[in-house]
Amino acid sequence: MDTIQIREEKLHDNIVIGVCLSLVGGFLDAYSYLLKGKVFANAQTGNLVLLFISAANGELHKFLKYIIPIVTFAFGIFISEFLKNKHYVKNYTRMVTVLVFEVLVIAAIGLTGTYFRYDIINSVISFIAALQVANFDKVDGNPIATTMITGNLKSSMINLAKYRAVKDIKYLYSFFKYLLIIASFGIGVSVGFITIQYYAEKSILLCELFIIIAFVMLQREEQLV
């Protein structure tokens, strides 16, 4: 593997970026659940559970409510992985594009979201959440998820167990980084809940601040290489 390939793999996985995008991930789940018909923008496991509960209860009219965000999330992951396999699309370019697209979409939702059906808004949020989690999937070389906590919780405990076994401090550092990402997601949920009480639909615009910070950190890492 040559130097350029190593550079491409190691670049742009700063902990600050992970924290900012985890705040966004938690916020978006709170936003879609509280304002858009109790659907999870990011937690597709939750949507699948609600889908099959509705089916078992004979509430087939709720089928599209839950299946649409699942499908659009899956499509976002597919698009992201397709672009990752295109060697002419550099990591930095791909990540910048995702952040700019996310900023524009969230602005559109905050300013015009009241004019569209819940299903449309939820599908759009699920799509950008998929782009985010697929393209910002590492912190300091460790795999993370910025739109859910299950995988992060698993990884945190794996690193804690490794530290207990071999006493290597790097595993303890990784454990605390995962806890920070998990806490950031939870804080994002709380911030979403509080701001929604005051600003309703426009509360989502607060996510722009977190994304801009992530964008600035991305630029900084590019310049440091």
C-alpha positions in Angstrom: 0.0 0.0 0.0 1.6 3.3 -1.0 1.8 6.6 1.0 -1.1 8.2 -0.8 -3.4 5.3 0.1 -2.3 5.4 3.7 -2.9 9.1 3.8 -6.4 8.6 2.4 -7.3 6.0 5.0 -6.0 7.9 8.0 -7.3 11.4 7.3 -10.4 13.1 8.7 -11.3 11.0 11.7 -10.9 13.7 14.4 -12.8 13.1 17.7 -14.3 16.7 17.5 -15.9 15.8 14.2 -17.3 12.6 15.7 -18.7 14.5 18.7 -20.3 17.2 16.5 -21.9 14.7 14.2 -23.1 12.5 17.1 -24.9 15.6 18.5 -26.5 16.0 15.1 -27.5 12.3 15.0 -29.2 12.5 18.4 -30.9 15.8 17.5 -32.4 14.4 14.3 -33.8 11.3 16.0 -35.5 13.6 18.6 -36.7 15.9 15.9 -38.3 13.2 13.7 -39.8 11.3 16.7 -41.3 14.3 18.4 -42.4 16.4 15.4 -42.8 14.0 12.5 -45.1 11.2 13.6 -43.0 9.2 16.1 -40.6 7.9 13.5 -36.9 7.4 14.1 -34.7 9.2 11.5 -31.6 7.2 12.4 -32.6 4.2 14.5 -33.9 1.8 11.8 -34.1 -1.0 14.3 -36.7 1.0 16.1 -38.6 1.6 12.9 -38.5 -2.1 12.1 -39.9 -3.0 15.5 -42.7 -0.4 15.1 -43.4 -1.7 11.6 -43.9 -5.3 12.7 -45.9 -4.3 15.8 -48.2 -2.3 13.5 -48.5 -5.3 11.1 -49.2 -7.7 14.0 -51.8 -5.3 15.3 -53.5 -5.1 11.9 -52.6 -1.4 11.4 -51.4 -1.8 7.8 -52.0 1.9 7.1 -48.8 2.6 9.1 -46.7 0.4 6.9 -45.4 3.2 4.7 -44.7 5.4 7.7 -42.0 3.1 8.9 -40.8 1.4 5.7 -40.0 4.6 3.8 -37.2 5.8 6.2 -35.8 2.2 6.3 -35.6 2.1 2.5 -34.2 5.7 2.1 -31.6 5.0 4.9 -30.5 1.8 3.0 -30.3 3.8 -0.2 -28.1 6.4 1.4 -25.7 3.7 2.6 -25.6 2.1 -0.9 -24.8 5.5 -2.5 -22.0 6.1 0.0 -20.4 2.7 -0.5 -20.7 3.0 -4.2 -18.8 6.3 -4.1 -16.2 4.9 -1.7 -15.3 2.3 -4.3 -14.7 5.0 -6.9 -11.0 5.7 -6.5 -11.1 9.0 -8.3 -13.4 10.4 -5.5 -11.0 11.3 -2.6 -12.1 10.9 1.0 -11.8 14.6 1.7 -13.9 15.6 -1.3 -16.6 13.0 -0.5 -16.8 14.1 3.2 -16.9 17.8 2.3 -19.7 17.1 -0.2 -21.7 15.2 2.4 -21.4 18.0 5.0 -22.4 20.7 2.5 -25.3 18.6 1.3 -26.4 18.0 4.9 -26.2 21.7 5.7 -28.4 22.6 2.7 -30.9 19.9 3.3 -31.3 20.8 7.0 -31.7 24.5 6.1 -34.4 23.5 3.6 -36.2 21.4 6.2 -36.0 24.1 8.9 -37.4 26.8 6.6 -39.9 24.9 4.5 -40.6 21.6 6.4 -44.0 22.6 7.5 -45.2 22.5 3.9 -44.4 18.8 3.3 -45.8 15.5 4.6 -44.1 13.8 7.5 -43.2 10.9 5.3 -41.3 13.1 2.9 -39.4 14.9 5.7 -38.6 11.6 7.5 -37.3 10.0 4.3 -35.0 13.0 3.6 -33.7 13.0 7.2 -33.0 9.2 7.0 -31.1 9.7 3.7 -28.8 12.4 5.1 -28.4 10.4 8.3 -27.2 7.4 6.2 -24.8 9.6 4.3 -23.4 10.9 7.6 -23.0 7.5 9.3 -21.5 5.9 6.2 -18.9 8.6 5.4 -17.9 9.6 8.9 -17.4 6.1 10.3 -14.1 6.4 12.2 -12.6 8.3 15.1 -8.8 8.1 15.5 -8.9 4.9 13.4 -11.6 3.2 15.4 -15.0 2.4 13.8 -17.9 4.5 15.1 -21.5 5.3 14.3 -22.7 9.0 14.7 -26.4 8.2 14.3 -26.9 5.4 16.8 -25.2 4.0 19.9 -25.5 0.2 19.9 -22.3 -0.5 17.9 -20.5 2.2 20.0 -21.6 0.7 23.2 -20.4 -2.7 22.1 -17.0 -1.3 21.0 -16.6 0.6 24.3 -17.0 -2.6 26.3 -14.7 -4.5 24.0 -12.0 -1.9 24.5 -12.6 -1.9 28.3 -12.3 -5.7 28.4 -9.1 -5.5 26.4 -7.6 -2.9 28.7 -8.5 -5.1 31.7 -6.8 -8.1 30.0 -3.6 -6.5 28.8 -3.4 -3.2 30.6 -2.6 -1.3 27.4 -3.6 2.3 27.9 -4.6 2.7 24.2 -7.7 0.6 24.9 -8.7 2.7 27.9 -8.4 5.8 25.7 -10.6 4.2 23.1 -13.1 3.2 25.7 -13.5 6.8 26.9 -13.7 8.1 23.3 -16.6 5.8 22.7 -18.3 7.0 25.9 -17.8 10.5 24.7 -19.5 9.7 21.3 -22.4 8.0 23.1 -22.8 10.9 25.6 -22.8 13.3 22.6 -25.6 11.5 21.0 -27.6 11.6 24.2 -26.9 15.3 24.6 -28.1 15.9 21.1 -31.4 14.2 21.9 -31.8 16.4 25.0 -30.9 19.6 23.1 -33.4 18.6 20.4 -36.1 18.1 23.0 -35.5 21.4 24.7 -35.2 23.5 21.5 -38.2 21.9 19.9 -40.3 23.2 22.8 -39.4 26.8 21.9 -38.7 26.8 18.1 -40.7 23.8 16.8 -39.8 23.1 13.2 -37.0 25.7 13.0 -35.2 24.0 15.9 -33.4 21.8 13.4 -31.4 24.8 12.2 -29.3 24.4 15.4 -27.7 21.4 13.7 -26.1 23.7 11.3 -23.8 25.0 14.0 -22.5 21.4 14.8 -22.0 20.6 11.1 -20.1 23.8 10.5 -17.8 23.0 13.4 -17.2 19.6 11.9 -16.6 21.2 8.5 -14.0 23.6 10.0 -12.2 20.6 11.7 -12.3 18.8 8.4 -10.6 21.7 6.7 -8.0 21.9 9.5 -7.1 18.3 9.2 -6.7 18.6 5.4 -4.3 21.5 5.9 -2.3 19.7 8.5 -1.5 16.8 6.2 
